[in-house]
Amino acid sequence: MGDMGDYFNDLKNDRKERRARLGVPCPRCKEVRPKAHPSILLPNQRCKVDGYRDPRHDDRQEGK
C-alpha cells in the first residue's frame, strides 16, 4: 500500500520541479488582473482564467 502513496508523491514532486524549472507567469493575467497573482504556465498550457495559451513548444511531445 505504501508503494501507491510513494508513486503519487513522486508525481507531485516531479510536477512541482517541472513547474519551477519551466513555468512562466501568464502575461494576460498581468494585464487584466494586475493586483492578483498571475497563473504559472508550462509550455503549450492554456490559462484557466483568461484562455491565453503559452506559445512555447512542449518538449515532452518530441519523444513520441
Phi, psi and omega in degrees: 000327179293337181295320181293319177297319177297321179299312180292325175296321177296318178299316181297318180292321177296317179297317180295320180293317180294320179295321178292325183279318188249348186290141176229148177293143179292121181292330180291322177298322180297323180286311188283319183233075187294337181271343180270158175288131180287154175293148176263121184251139171268167180306132177066015179271145178264137177288129181286340183276309187238000174086001179295136177250129179293123185283353182294149181286134178280112184289345181287339183284342184291331183286349184266000000 
